[in-house]
Amino acid sequence: MLCAPCQGVVLQALGAAENPECRIDLLHPDWPGIQLHYRFHETLYHIDVSVLGPPPHQTQRVWLDEPGQPDGDIPLVDDHNEHFVRLELA
């Protein structure tokens, strides 16, 4: 399910309602990165995507409020706080 297409960025909502996650795909392979802000219910996510290598790109690392996420997805919680996400594609 697509939850927010944004000029060359696709933000996908994944998972069940009790464990939602988000995955980001860039549609323009020559972009060096992008910053975006995504609201999940009452929670704001500041997302910084960096492209570190040539296409095709795959998620290498994801940090959510610092700890790394092992599967490359961003877990979404509606805790009314701001969260900071750093995503590296290579």
FIVOZA-386559 format. One record per atom (N, C-alpha, C): residue in three letters; x, y, z. Coordinates in steps of 0.05 Angstrom, whole numbers, plus 5000, padded with zeros to 4 digits. Example, Ala and Ser with C-alpha at 12.3 -4.5 7.8 and 13.67 -1.06 7.14 Angstrom:
% FIVOZA-386559
ALA526448865156ALA524649105156ALA526449345156SER525749555142SER527349795143SER525850015157
***
This chain:
% FIVOZA-386559
MET501749775000MET500050005000MET501850255000LEU501350434982LEU502850684981LEU501550885000CYS503151005017CYS501951205035CYS502851485029ALA504951525013ALA505751805007ALA507651824984PRO506651834959PRO508551884937PRO509252184937CYS511752244932CYS512652524934CYS514752584914GLN514152644889GLN515952724869GLN518552554868GLY518252304862GLY520552124860GLY521151964884VAL519651994905VAL520051834929VAL517451674934VAL517751414940VAL515451254948VAL515851164976LEU513951234993LEU513851155021LEU511750935023GLN512550695031GLN510650475032GLN510150405061ALA507550365068ALA506850265094ALA506649965092LEU507949825111LEU508049535111LEU507149425137GLY506549175138GLY505949035163GLY503049065171ALA502548935193ALA499848925204ALA499249185220ALA496749235226ALA496049485240ALA497449505267GLU497949285280GLU499249305307GLU502249335305ASN503549285282ASN506449315278ASN507049445251PRO506049695247PRO506549815221PRO509449895217GLU510449885192GLU513149965185GLU512950125160CYS515150265154CYS515350425130CYS517950365115ARG517750365089ARG520150315072ARG520250535051ILE522650635045ILE522950855026ILE524450765002ASP523450824978ASP524750764953ASP524951024937LEU527351084926LEU527751314909LEU527251234880LEU525751394866LEU525151334838LEU527151464819HIS528751644828HIS530851774812HIS533551674821PRO534751494806PRO537251374815PRO539651564817ASP539551794805ASP541851984806ASP541652184829TRP539652164845TRP539452354868TRP541552284889PRO542852484901PRO544752434922PRO543352384949GLY540752444951GLY539352404976GLY536952584977ILE535452574999ILE533152735002ILE532452745032GLN531252965040GLN530152985067GLN527153025065LEU525652885082LEU522852915082LEU521752885110HIS519252975113HIS517952965139HIS515352805135TYR514852615152TYR512552445149TYR511052425175ARG508452475174ARG506752465198ARG505252205198PHE505652045219PHE504151795223PHE502251845247HIS499751895241HIS497751975261HIS498652225275GLU499352215300GLU500152455315GLU503252465319THR504752305305THR507652285308THR509052375283LEU511052545286LEU512552655263LEU515252515261TYR515852425237TYR518452305230TYR519952485212HIS522452555219HIS524252715202HIS526152505190ILE526152475164ILE527552265150ILE529652385132ASP532152295135ASP534452395119ASP535552155104VAL535252155078VAL536151935061VAL538752015046SER540851855049SER543451905035SER543951675016VAL544751744992VAL545451544972VAL548551534971LEU549651304977LEU552551274979LEU553951144955GLY552351034937GLY553550894914GLY551850904890PRO552750794868PRO551250794843PRO548850604844PRO546850654826PRO544550474826PRO545350194816PRO543849984821PRO541349984836PRO541850014866HIS540150164879HIS540450224908HIS539050014925GLN540249944947GLN539049784967GLN539549914994THR537749875012THR538049995039THR540449855053GLN542350015062GLN544649905076GLN544349925107ARG543450165115ARG543150215144ARG540850405149VAL539450355172VAL537350525181VAL537750575210TRP537650835217TRP537850905246TRP535151045253LEU533950965274LEU531551095285LEU532251185313ASP532451445316ASP533251565342ASP535851435352GLU537651385333GLU540351285337GLU540650985333PRO539250805348PRO539750515344PRO539250425315GLY540950245305GLY540550145278GLY538149955277GLN536849945254GLN534649765249GLN535649535231PRO535449285240PRO536749065226PRO535549005199ASP532949055194ASP531748975168ASP531449195148GLY532249435154GLY532149655135GLY529449795135ASP527549705151ASP524849835152ASP524750025176ILE523050215175ILE522650405196ILE520150335212PRO520350245237PRO517950185252PRO516450445259LEU513850435255LEU512250675260LEU510650645286VAL510850845303VAL509250845328VAL507851115330ASP505551115341ASP504051355345ASP504351435375ASP506651535382ASP507151605410ASP507251905415HIS506352065395HIS506152355397HIS508852495401ASN511052365395ASN513752475397ASN514852515369GLU517052675367GLU518452695342GLU520652485341HIS521052365317HIS523152165313HIS524852245290PHE527452175292PHE529352245272PHE530451985260VAL530251975233VAL531051735218VAL533251805199ARG535351645199ARG537551675179ARG537651405163LEU537551435137LEU537451195119LEU539751225099GLU541351015096GLU543451005077GLU542850795055LEU543050885030LEU542650705008LEU545350684993ALA546050444984ALA548550404969ALA548050204947
***
